[in-house]
Amino acid sequence: MSFTKLLATAIFCSFAFFPLAFSQEGNQDYIVNQEGHKIYGTIKKSFDFNQTKSIPFVSTKGEKTRYYPNEIKGFGLSNGRKFKSRPMPKKEEEGMVFFQIILQGKVSLLSYRNRYFIENEVHFLELYVVSESKDADGNLVRAKDREYMGRLSYILYEPCGNELQEKISKTNLSEKELISTFEAYYACEETPYQLNVENLPFVKASLVPGAGVQYSQSYLTKDSFDEIPHVFNTNYSPFISLGVKLDHWRRLPRFAFDSGIGFTKGDNVINMELFKPNQRYSATEEFSSSTIIIPIFINYLTFRTRNNEFYIGAGAVIRSNTLKSKFSIVDHKITYEPVTVRIYEESVLTYSSSKFSPAVKLGINFLFNRKYGIISEFQLEHVSKEYTIDLSSRQSYFNSLVASYMIGFRL
């Protein structure tokens, strides 16, 4: 097996899941037209609807349309997120934008481009912090004016305003804390409201058990004394893994983090031959090796379809190697007269006990918007001085390129 064959196999296996991935999409999204009617269909999933300027919509009849904020009143997604079209406060001349409705009621909480807004029947105000420099006894000091606290106190005053003052004074300008303050307000007022992000965690955590195969190809390091020609009976080995994937961060939707632990074990044989003036060495060693693999990656989503996400990743792999020699024999032949042959047992192969190696990968997250899905990844890793060959008092160090392909199930 070669790198080319492994890559071709990875691509084939990945695309083999495409019919399954595309056949399970449901039409649960909708738009609200200018007459206030809901039209159901499918909205192509974006990385962050909180900043979108338009939405691609496919109706149940298969008609494709791209809508802008001035063309519809709003839209909703199958995961419960809702958006409405309206202009920015005091910037009506700049046109409409899509605001996310985080919490809806007598007083609503909205967001756009990571900025927060409060709305009731009369007012529509932005919640913000003003940073300014002040002179304090000749020293220039930067101070923050939490303007949003005053606006929260003003809009949420009513009969429960005094009870909320202490909570408002401790509220940071973050989605989580603003929701908590609004919920306290509605609990005191005993009026209904709707939280549209209750099913949207700040990050999605998934377990990913998987299995795959890795292929290793080595080359001599520059600081080795001499190359000792050698060949392994096999250059590939199967592995199993259990990973943790943290993705779909609400604030960083394109980024993901994953780590885990893997294990591979197998038997192999190495054969080698070394020629020196009037001498010839040949050796064979049978051995058993096992490796604990700990990958750590940060991924970046490059492309998203209706059901699937495509990403690249960069990180490192920690390897802990164990090698047990089963049998090793060296044949040393002196070719000048008188010809002598010496055969003896001696281990000639040594693996580094632990390595920290850079790695990159390409991956597909099939059915990312479902509870369960499939992960397919192709990974390339560079291991410096992975193993050493010691023959005739000559040591050769070898780096390795490790290509692997993994299929996992996201739980």
Buried (B, 14 or more C-beta within 10 A) or exposed (E): EEEEEBBEBBBEBBEEBBEEBBEEBEEBBBBBBEEEEEBEBBBBBBBBBBBBEEBBBBBEEEEEBEBBBEBBBBBBBBEBBBBBBBBBEEEEEEEBBBBBBBBBBEBBBBBBEEBBBBBEEEEBBBBBEEEEEEEEEEEEEEEEEBBBBEBBBEBBEEEBBEEBBEBBEEBEBEBEEBBBBBEBBBEBBEEEBEBBBEEBEEEBEBEBBBEBBBBBEBEBBEEBEEBBEBEBEEBBBEBBBEBEBBBBBBEBBBBBBBBBBBEBBBEBBBEBBBEEEEEBBBBBBBBEBBBBBBBBBEBEBEEBBEBBBBBBBEBBBBBBBEBEBEEBBBBBBBEEEEEEEEEEEEBBBBBBEEBEBEBBBBBBBBBBBBEEBBBBBBBBBBBBBBBBBBBBEBBBBBBBBBBBBBBBBBE
